[in-house]
């Protein structure tokens, strides 16, 4: 603990002095966030299929395709 005394000149500024936020202009409509997630999922599925093909080559049976839900 320090032995400093309270100095009223070093107080935090009141919240009323803070600048207010303003809305940014919208660029081109609402972004499609689900579309991006869907693309990532499709890329992941393709990568999993490619990996299973590489791991099973050469083999007489093709890799079983399964749907992830």
Phi and psi in degrees as GROMACS dihedral restraints (atoms count N, CA, C in turn):
[ dihedral_restraints ]
;  ai    aj    ak    al  type     phi  dphi    fc
    3     4     5     6     1   -97.3    20    10
    4     5     6     7     1   160.7    20    10
    6     7     8     9     1  -100.4    20    10
    7     8     9    10     1    23.1    20    10
    9    10    11    12     1   -73.3    20    10
   10    11    12    13     1   146.8    20    10
   12    13    14    15     1   -92.7    20    10
   13    14    15    16     1   159.6    20    10
   15    16    17    18     1   -68.4    20    10
   16    17    18    19     1   129.0    20    10
   18    19    20    21     1  -113.6    20    10
   19    20    21    22     1   106.5    20    10
   21    22    23    24     1   -66.4    20    10
   22    23    24    25     1   -13.3    20    10
   24    25    26    27     1   -78.8    20    10
   25    26    27    28     1   -12.3    20    10
   27    28    29    30     1  -109.2    20    10
   28    29    30    31     1    41.3    20    10
   30    31    32    33     1   -89.1    20    10
   31    32    33    34     1   156.5    20    10
   33    34    35    36     1   -71.4    20    10
   34    35    36    37     1   143.2    20    10
   36    37    38    39     1   -66.6    20    10
   37    38    39    40     1   144.3    20    10
   39    40    41    42     1   -63.2    20    10
   40    41    42    43     1   153.1    20    10
   42    43    44    45     1   -63.8    20    10
   43    44    45    46     1   -23.9    20    10
   45    46    47    48     1   -65.9    20    10
   46    47    48    49     1   -20.8    20    10
   48    49    50    51     1   -83.1    20    10
   49    50    51    52     1   -10.1    20    10
   51    52    53    54     1   -72.7    20    10
   52    53    54    55     1   144.0    20    10
   54    55    56    57     1   -68.6    20    10
   55    56    57    58     1   146.6    20    10
   57    58    59    60     1   -84.6    20    10
   58    59    60    61     1   150.1    20    10
   60    61    62    63     1   -76.2    20    10
   61    62    63    64     1   152.3    20    10
   63    64    65    66     1  -127.8    20    10
   64    65    66    67     1   152.1    20    10
   66    67    68    69     1   -75.1    20    10
   67    68    69    70     1   136.7    20    10
   69    70    71    72     1   -83.3    20    10
   70    71    72    73     1   144.8    20    10
   72    73    74    75     1   -67.6    20    10
   73    74    75    76     1   142.2    20    10
   75    76    77    78     1   -74.1    20    10
   76    77    78    79     1   137.5    20    10
   78    79    80    81     1   -75.8    20    10
   79    80    81    82     1   -70.2    20    10
   81    82    83    84     1  -145.2    20    10
   82    83    84    85     1    72.7    20    10
   84    85    86    87     1    73.3    20    10
   85    86    87    88     1  -170.9    20    10
   87    88    89    90     1   -85.0    20    10
   88    89    90    91     1   132.7    20    10
   90    91    92    93     1   -70.2    20    10
   91    92    93    94     1   145.7    20    10
   93    94    95    96     1   -91.7    20    10
   94    95    96    97     1    89.3    20    10
   96    97    98    99     1   -70.8    20    10
   97    98    99   100     1   -33.9    20    10
   99   100   101   102     1   -65.8    20    10
  100   101   102   103     1   -35.2    20    10
  102   103   104   105     1   -60.9    20    10
  103   104   105   106     1   -41.2    20    10
  105   106   107   108     1   -64.4    20    10
  106   107   108   109     1   -42.6    20    10
  108   109   110   111     1   -63.7    20    10
  109   110   111   112     1   -38.1    20    10
  111   112   113   114     1   -65.3    20    10
  112   113   114   115     1   -41.4    20    10
  114   115   116   117     1   -63.0    20    10
  115   116   117   118     1   -40.8    20    10
  117   118   119   120     1   -62.8    20    10
  118   119   120   121     1   -41.4    20    10
  120   121   122   123     1   -64.5    20    10
  121   122   123   124     1   -41.1    20    10
  123   124   125   126     1   -65.4    20    10
  124   125   126   127     1   -40.0    20    10
  126   127   128   129     1   -64.4    20    10
  127   128   129   130     1   -39.3    20    10
  129   130   131   132     1   -66.2    20    10
  130   131   132   133     1   -42.3    20    10
  132   133   134   135     1   -60.8    20    10
  133   134   135   136     1   -44.8    20    10
  135   136   137   138     1   -61.0    20    10
  136   137   138   139     1   -41.5    20    10
  138   139   140   141     1   -64.7    20    10
  139   140   141   142     1   -40.2    20    10
  141   142   143   144     1   -65.9    20    10
  142   143   144   145     1   -39.8    20    10
  144   145   146   147     1   -65.4    20    10
  145   146   147   148     1   -44.8    20    10
  147   148   149   150     1   -60.2    20    10
  148   149   150   151     1   -41.8    20    10
  150   151   152   153     1   -64.5    20    10
  151   152   153   154     1   -42.7    20    10
  153   154   155   156     1   -66.6    20    10
  154   155   156   157     1   -34.0    20    10
  156   157   158   159     1   -65.9    20    10
  157   158   159   160     1   -43.3    20    10
  159   160   161   162     1   -65.2    20    10
  160   161   162   163     1   -39.3    20    10
  162   163   164   165     1   -72.9    20    10
  163   164   165   166     1   -25.2    20    10
  165   166   167   168     1   -94.9    20    10
  166   167   168   169     1    -5.4    20    10
  168   169   170   171     1   -86.4    20    10
  169   170   171   172     1   138.6    20    10
  171   172   173   174     1   -82.9    20    10
  172   173   174   175     1   136.1    20    10
  174   175   176   177     1  -149.8    20    10
  175   176   177   178     1   158.1    20    10
  177   178   179   180     1   -81.5    20    10
  178   179   180   181     1   -27.1    20    10
  180   181   182   183     1  -104.3    20    10
  181   182   183   184     1   131.0    20    10
  183   184   185   186     1   -71.2    20    10
  184   185   186   187     1   157.4    20    10
  186   187   188   189     1   -65.6    20    10
  187   188   189   190     1   143.0    20    10
  189   190   191   192     1   -75.3    20    10
  190   191   192   193     1   131.7    20    10
  192   193   194   195     1   -89.8    20    10
  193   194   195   196     1   136.1    20    10
  195   196   197   198     1  -132.7    20    10
  196   197   198   199     1   148.1    20    10
  198   199   200   201     1   -96.2    20    10
  199   200   201   202     1   125.8    20    10
  201   202   203   204     1   -89.2    20    10
  202   203   204   205     1   125.5    20    10
